[in-house]
């Protein structure tokens, strides 16, 4: 049994949803990085493109691998979520 559900092949469909959509999002982020476009702004555009009209303000936004929070600030300013959580496991950020 795998303790981490994100690594469990039996749960990938449940957790990641449509893999083609995930691949498009990943590709969009890679294109932004290689083209020199700001990745946080690309994330905002992706989030806005997949929101319903009724979803004016997201409830929760998670910035996974947020580093020092530079992207988190852009997400907070442009998406204006009710709550933003930044997560980074880098030991360098513990200091």
WOPEVEN-V87512 format. One record per pair of residues at least 6 apart in sequence whose ideal C-beta (glycine too) atoms are under 6 Angstrom apart, sorted by the first residue. I is the first residue (numbers start at 1). J is the second residue. Records with the same first field share a line. If there is no record, write none. Layout:
I: J  J
This chain:
2: 8
5: 11
6: 15
16: 22
25: 46
29: 42
32: 39  42
33: 39
40: 71  74
44: 78  79
47: 79
57: 80
58: 79  81
59: 82
60: 83
61: 75  79  81  84
62: 85
63: 71  72  75  86
64: 87
65: 88
66: 72  86  88
67: 88
69: 86
72: 86
76: 84
